[in-house]
Amino acid sequence: MDTFYDDPHTKPPLDASLYSLTDPDELQFFRTLTGIQDERELKQHVLNVQKRAYDLYGYPCIRRFNFLRLNNSRLPGYPKALKLLQDPDHKHPILLDIGCCFGNDTRKFIIDGWPAQEVIASDLREGMYSIYFRPIRFWQCGHELFNSTPSSFPVTFIQGDIFDPAFLSLPSTSSNPNPNPNPNPNPNSTFELAQVESQPTRPNLSTLKSLTPLLHRVSAIHASALFHLFSKAQQLELAQRLAALLLPQKGSIIFGTHVARREKGFRKSAVQKINNGTGLGSTDSHSASAPECEPQATPILMFCHSPSSWRADVGSNKFSMGPAHLRFALKLNWCITRAWIYYTTQLLV
Ligand SMILES: C[S@@+](CC[C@H](N)C(=O)[O-])C[C@H]1O[C@@H](n2cnc3c(N)ncnc32)[C@H](O)[C@@H]1O
């Protein structure tokens, strides 16, 4: 057990009273996709899958049933991404749902028209399902949740760590001699357009084993509740790695949401709540060794940008790790009550 959320003794117990499926669109979504109409049966089904996923890794968002929400499809970037399906400059646009967990957002995209064969879902998590002793991933929990199989829902899922150079290897350039910028990304480095143009033809998505063949190929990237799992330096690196995947065409987009603070810094209240057992906040092996850890704090920390620090540190300048001639526009919506940033980073040229 390497972290708080892995360890059954430290992670907060599940609480069925947090379950709610009252939003009519969300209820309809789950009834349609699971095929379960009866609300009591649906609830029991969700609780069963939630338990299996929580045994795998105890993310607070799983405990809070965030996977039942359609919130990410209500982000400002969502309709902008869908619009690319009609854009002649984005022929057969590829969508990447990174940190997809169960794939509930992936499924929403497909219901709303994104062709399943043009979608890649990717996530880190793998573990052991204790009853059948077979490997299980959040993605498989998604199949159980939605009563689907790889043939009935034929989206390509690839497991991997977005920071792992074997999973996403950035091209080296004269200005970026180190293709794998971890742990000290160079915010001034850029990729050369020549590299984009020399890419081989579009890869066969169904046989992908890593994200590297998708460099400069992806029209839309959805990354929600992902950035806040990492340290400040890693958030910047993550932005750069995602930007490197973008197709260098006007309209290409990275969007999503994550926890934020009015002033950048650590989410101390989350740490206190974790300590008294309510289990808010988040961590991952990456954040446990965060270079910006406060000396007196527990390793369970969440480094949160404010809207202005996100703009300055991770914003348009740093996202422009893509081809040098491209300009990015960054739009931020800041939801104070929920303390989340909604970000939309879109290519202008
Ligand atoms: C908090 S969940 C968010 C799930 C979903 N995107 C959402 O908005 O509800 C974070 C997800 O990111 C995945 N993740 C964490 N670290 C990752 C990494 N280094 N590379 C890829 N995925 C990662 C986790 O396994 C988990 O499924």
The ligand as an SDF file (V2000), in Angstrom:
LIG
                    3D

 27 29  0  0  0  0  0  0  0  0999 V2000
   -9.9840   11.9790  -10.2280 C   0  0  0  0  0  0  0  0  0  0  0  0
  -10.0920   10.9140  -11.5940 S   0  0  0  0  0  0  0  0  0  0  0  0
  -10.9250   11.8950  -12.8230 C   0  0  0  0  0  0  0  0  0  0  0  0
  -11.7700   11.0760  -13.7540 C   0  0  0  0  0  0  0  0  0  0  0  0
  -12.5270   11.8510  -14.8200 C   0  0  0  0  0  0  0  0  0  0  0  0
  -11.6140   12.4840  -15.7630 N   0  0  0  0  0  0  0  0  0  0  0  0
  -13.4500   12.8780  -14.2310 C   0  0  0  0  0  0  0  0  0  0  0  0
  -13.3520   14.0660  -14.5770 O   0  0  0  0  0  0  0  0  0  0  0  0
  -14.3040   12.5190  -13.4200 O   0  0  0  0  0  0  0  0  0  0  0  0
   -8.4270   11.0160  -12.1460 C   0  0  0  0  0  0  0  0  0  0  0  0
   -8.0890    9.9500  -13.1410 C   0  0  0  0  0  0  0  0  0  0  0  0
   -6.7800   10.2050  -13.6430 O   0  0  0  0  0  0  0  0  0  0  0  0
   -6.0710    8.9920  -13.6890 C   0  0  0  0  0  0  0  0  0  0  0  0
   -4.6320    9.2780  -13.5660 N   0  0  0  0  0  0  0  0  0  0  0  0
   -3.9420    9.6130  -12.4550 C   0  0  0  0  0  0  0  0  0  0  0  0
   -2.6510    9.7690  -12.7320 N   0  0  0  0  0  0  0  0  0  0  0  0
   -2.5060    9.5510  -14.0560 C   0  0  0  0  0  0  0  0  0  0  0  0
   -1.3840    9.5480  -14.9390 C   0  0  0  0  0  0  0  0  0  0  0  0
   -0.1720    9.8210  -14.4800 N   0  0  0  0  0  0  0  0  0  0  0  0
   -1.5810    9.2670  -16.2580 N   0  0  0  0  0  0  0  0  0  0  0  0
   -2.8430    8.9870  -16.7010 C   0  0  0  0  0  0  0  0  0  0  0  0
   -3.9470    8.9780  -15.9190 N   0  0  0  0  0  0  0  0  0  0  0  0
   -3.7800    9.2500  -14.6100 C   0  0  0  0  0  0  0  0  0  0  0  0
   -6.6060    8.1970  -12.5130 C   0  0  0  0  0  0  0  0  0  0  0  0
   -6.3610    6.8160  -12.6290 O   0  0  0  0  0  0  0  0  0  0  0  0
   -8.0800    8.5670  -12.5270 C   0  0  0  0  0  0  0  0  0  0  0  0
   -8.8540    7.7030  -13.2950 O   0  0  0  0  0  0  0  0  0  0  0  0
  1  2  1  0
  2  3  1  0
  2 10  1  0
  3  4  1  0
  4  5  1  0
  5  6  1  0
  5  7  1  0
  7  8  2  0
  7  9  1  0
 10 11  1  0
 11 12  1  0
 11 26  1  0
 12 13  1  0
 13 14  1  0
 13 24  1  0
 14 15  1  0
 14 23  1  0
 15 16  2  0
 16 17  1  0
 17 18  1  0
 17 23  2  0
 18 19  1  0
 18 20  2  0
 20 21  1  0
 21 22  2  0
 22 23  1  0
 24 25  1  0
 24 26  1  0
 26 27  1  0
M  CHG  2   2   1   9  -1
M  END
$$$$
